[in-house]
């Protein structure tokens, strides 16, 4: 993820790139960046650490959990709820230390950050330490046996710009195994600047999408190239702004009063309709108060006799 550090000057204020990768090859490799401005970024901010490529059971469990989260993120496609709200509550992903201590460390772990210009560039890792010269740079690979090339790699984390805890990038957890020494891995990355402004966090970060390609170098078959890992990134000119907004309190009260009034009005209408229906049915079948009453007729006769003697 790229970060402008508070300025729009692409050259004076470079962006940062954080990476952590493990390669199944000794640390006789070099990693650097060459952008369209013909600016070479040295690997001074990167550290090379000899490790074992095989994961311990605890590390493998962490890796499988990361892959499961990546799968759920691809299925849900929920940018705001899953990535920016729920995921921010957790800690940043980090590979736990290995419990095993092998005698030989045949792999190399590269981790750290680089400051690059906000233009398209190529971040590549290949055999041999890089040496700058007036027309660019070169990798000294003459002292490394060609049969020892192995660019099987695992990407624990790769992001551009400000590191936000909890956000998982698309390449996190990627693992590639190669059985050929002449293998070329390419990643084409499109970076989208993103301004995040929620009630819990406010940051300028960058999302990215990636397309992968890999092939075996065979000059006899016309497949030319250099063995290694090449990440070509390009920055999109559009910016995505994610803002969290809540309903004002007065608007909530107005809607609440409207809902309560609607409930009372609807209840009154239902009461009237039910009462009318009950009266209609009872009158039709002479039920209830509409039932006929039997009235007995009583004739009262009053005689008045006036007797005079």
C-alpha positions in Angstrom: 0.0 0.0 0.0 1.3 3.4 -0.9 1.3 6.4 1.5 1.8 10.0 0.4 3.1 11.1 3.8 1.0 14.3 3.7 2.1 15.6 0.3 1.3 15.2 -3.4 4.9 15.4 -4.5 5.7 12.1 -6.1 9.5 12.5 -5.9 10.1 14.4 -2.7 7.7 12.3 -0.8 8.2 8.7 -1.7 5.8 5.9 -0.8 6.7 2.9 1.2 6.5 -0.8 0.3 6.5 -3.4 3.0 7.3 -7.0 2.2 8.0 -10.3 3.9 8.9 -13.3 1.7 10.6 -16.6 2.2 12.6 -18.1 -0.7 13.8 -21.7 -1.0 17.3 -20.5 -1.9 20.3 -19.2 0.1 20.7 -15.5 0.7 22.8 -15.1 -2.5 20.0 -13.1 -4.0 19.2 -9.4 -4.5 16.0 -7.4 -4.3 15.6 -3.9 -5.7 13.2 -1.6 -7.5 13.5 0.2 -10.8 10.7 2.6 -11.8 9.6 4.5 -14.9 11.5 7.6 -13.7 14.7 5.5 -14.1 15.2 5.7 -10.3 16.8 2.7 -8.7 15.9 2.0 -5.1 18.5 0.0 -3.3 17.7 -2.7 -0.9 19.1 -0.9 2.2 15.7 -1.2 3.9 15.5 -5.0 3.4 17.0 -7.6 5.7 18.1 -11.1 4.5 17.7 -13.8 7.1 18.7 -17.5 6.6 15.7 -19.7 7.6 14.3 -23.1 6.9 11.7 -23.1 4.1 9.6 -25.9 5.6 7.1 -24.7 8.1 6.7 -26.1 11.6 3.2 -27.5 12.6 2.4 -24.2 14.4 3.5 -22.1 11.4 1.6 -24.4 9.0 -1.6 -23.9 11.1 -1.1 -20.1 10.9 -0.6 -20.3 7.1 -3.7 -22.4 6.6 -5.7 -19.9 8.7 -4.4 -17.1 6.5 -5.4 -19.0 3.4 -8.9 -19.6 4.9 -9.4 -15.9 5.6 -8.3 -15.1 2.0 -10.9 -17.5 0.7 -13.6 -16.0 2.7 -12.7 -12.5 1.7 -12.9 -13.5 -2.0 -16.3 -15.1 -1.5 -17.9 -12.3 0.6 -16.6 -9.4 -1.5 -17.5 -7.1 1.4 -15.1 -4.1 1.4 -16.4 -2.1 4.3 -17.8 -4.7 6.7 -15.2 -7.4 6.3 -11.9 -5.6 5.6 -12.3 -2.2 7.1 -14.5 -2.7 10.1 -14.3 -6.3 11.3 -10.7 -7.0 10.3 -9.3 -3.8 11.9 -10.2 -5.2 15.3 -7.5 -7.8 15.1 -3.7 -7.6 15.2 -1.6 -7.5 12.0 -0.8 -10.9 10.6 2.7 -12.1 11.6 4.3 -15.5 11.1 5.0 -17.1 14.5 8.6 -18.2 15.2 9.5 -21.8 14.4 9.8 -24.3 17.1 12.3 -26.4 15.1 16.0 -25.6 14.8 17.4 -27.4 11.8 21.1 -27.7 11.4 21.2 -26.3 7.8 19.2 -23.2 6.8 18.7 -23.5 3.0 16.2 -20.7 2.5 16.2 -16.9 2.8 13.7 -14.7 4.4 13.5 -11.1 3.1 11.6 -8.6 5.2 11.6 -4.8 5.6 10.4 -1.8 3.7 11.4 0.3 0.7 10.6 3.9 -0.2 9.7 4.2 -3.8 8.3 7.0 -6.0 4.6 7.0 -6.8 5.1 5.9 -10.4 4.9 2.5 -12.1 7.9 0.3 -11.3 9.3 -3.2 -11.2 10.3 -4.9 -7.9 12.3 -7.9 -8.7 14.3 -10.6 -6.8 16.9 -12.6 -8.6 20.1 -14.4 -8.0 23.2 -12.3 -7.2 23.7 -9.2 -5.2 22.8 -6.0 -7.2 25.5 -3.5 -8.0 24.5 -0.1 -9.4 26.2 1.4 -12.5 25.6 4.5 -14.6 23.1 2.7 -16.9 21.2 0.9 -14.2 22.3 -2.1 -12.1 23.5 -5.6 -12.5 23.2 -8.8 -10.4 26.4 -10.7 -9.9 25.4 -14.3 -10.2 28.6 -15.8 -11.5 29.6 -17.3 -8.2 26.3 -19.1 -7.7 25.8 -22.5 -9.2 23.0 -22.6 -11.7 21.8 -26.0 -10.4 21.2 -24.4 -7.0 18.6 -21.9 -8.4 15.2 -22.5 -6.7 12.7 -19.7 -6.6 10.0 -21.5 -4.7 8.6 -18.8 -2.4 6.0 -18.0 0.1 4.7 -14.5 0.6 3.7 -13.8 4.2 2.8 -10.2 3.7 3.1 -7.6 0.9 1.5 -4.1 1.2 2.1 -0.6 0.0 2.1 2.5 2.1 0.8 2.9 5.7 0.5 -0.4 7.4 -3.0 -0.7 8.9 -3.5 -3.6 11.5 -5.9 -6.3 10.4 -6.0 -5.6 6.7 -5.0 -8.7 4.7 -3.6 -8.0 1.3 -4.3 -10.2 -1.8 -0.9 -11.8 -1.9 -0.7 -12.6 1.8 -0.3 -16.4 2.2 0.7 -17.0 -1.5 2.9 -20.1 -1.9 4.6 -21.2 -5.1 6.6 -24.4 -5.4 9.0 -24.8 -8.4 10.8 -28.0 -9.4 12.8 -26.3 -12.2 15.8 -24.0 -11.6 14.9 -21.8 -14.6 11.5 -20.6 -13.4 10.2 -17.1 -13.8 7.4 -15.8 -11.6 5.6 -12.6 -12.6 3.0 -10.6 -10.6 1.2 -7.7 -12.2 -0.1 -5.5 -9.5 -2.6 -2.6 -9.9 -2.7 -0.3 -6.9 -5.7 1.9 -6.0 -5.2 4.7 -3.5 -7.8 4.4 -0.8 -8.8 7.0 1.8 -10.3 5.4 4.9 -12.4 7.5 7.3 -14.4 5.7 9.9 -15.3 6.3 13.5 -12.5 4.0 14.6 -9.7 4.6 12.1 -8.6 7.3 9.7 -5.8 6.5 7.3 -4.6 6.9 3.7 -3.8 3.4 2.4 -3.8 1.5 -0.9 -5.5 -1.6 -2.1 -4.3 -3.6 -5.0 -5.3 -6.4 -7.3 -2.9 -8.9 -8.8 -2.6 -11.1 -11.8 -0.1 -14.0 -11.7 2.0 -15.6 -14.5 4.7 -18.2 -14.4 6.8 -20.0 -16.9 10.0 -22.0 -17.4 12.9 -20.3 -19.1 13.9 -22.3 -22.2 16.0 -20.3 -24.7 16.0 -23.2 -27.2 12.1 -23.1 -27.3 12.0 -19.3 -27.5 11.0 -18.7 -23.9 13.6 -16.1 -22.9 14.0 -14.2 -19.7 15.8 -14.3 -16.3 15.0 -16.7 -13.5 13.5 -14.9 -10.5 10.4 -13.1 -9.2 9.3 -9.9 -10.8 6.5 -7.7 -9.4 5.4 -5.0 -11.8 3.2 -2.5 -10.1 1.2 0.4 -11.5 -0.8 3.1 -9.6 -4.3 3.9 -10.6 -5.2 7.5 -11.2 -8.5 7.1 -9.4 -9.0 7.2 -5.6 -11.5 5.2 -3.5 -12.8 7.0 -0.5 -14.5 4.9 2.2 -16.5 7.0 4.7 -18.6 5.7 7.6 -21.7 7.8 8.3 -24.4 7.4 10.9 -28.0 8.8 11.0 -28.4 12.1 12.9 -30.3 11.8 16.2 -33.1 14.2 15.2 -33.7 12.2 12.0 -33.8 9.1 14.1 -36.5 10.6 16.3 -38.6 11.8 13.3 -38.5 8.3 11.8 -39.3 6.7 15.2 -42.3 9.0 15.6 -43.5 8.1 12.1 -43.1 4.4 12.8 -45.1 4.6 16.1 -47.8 6.7 14.4 -48.0 4.2 11.6 -48.3 1.4 14.0 -51.2 3.0 15.9 -53.0 4.0 12.6 -52.6 0.5 11.2 -53.8 -1.1 14.5 -56.9 1.1 14.5 -57.7 0.1 10.9 -57.3 -3.5 11.7 -59.5 -3.2 14.8 -62.3 -1.6 12.8 -62.1 -4.2 10.0 -62.1 -7.1 12.4 -65.0 -5.6 14.3 -67.0 -5.0 11.1 -66.3 -8.6 10.0 -67.4 -10.0 13.4 -70.6 -8.0 13.4 -71.4 -9.1 9.9 -70.9 -12.8 10.6 -72.8 -12.7 13.9 -75.7 -10.9 12.2 -75.8 -13.3 9.4 -75.9 -16.4 11.6 -77.7 -14.7 14.5 -75.0 -15.2 17.0 -74.1 -13.2 20.1 -76.0 -10.0 20.6 -77.9 -10.7 17.3 -79.4 -13.9 18.6 -83.3 -13.9 18.7 -84.9 -13.8 22.1 -88.2 -15.7 22.9 -90.7 -13.2 24.4 -93.8 -14.6 26.3 -97.0 -12.7 25.8 -98.8 -11.9 29.0 -102.4 -10.2 29.0 -103.3 -8.4 32.1 -107.1 -7.8 32.6 -108.2 -5.5 35.1 -111.9 -5.5 36.1 -113.4 -2.7 37.9 -116.9 -3.4 39.4 -118.8 -0.6 40.9 -121.5 -2.2 43.0 -124.1 0.0 44.6 -126.8 -1.1 46.7 
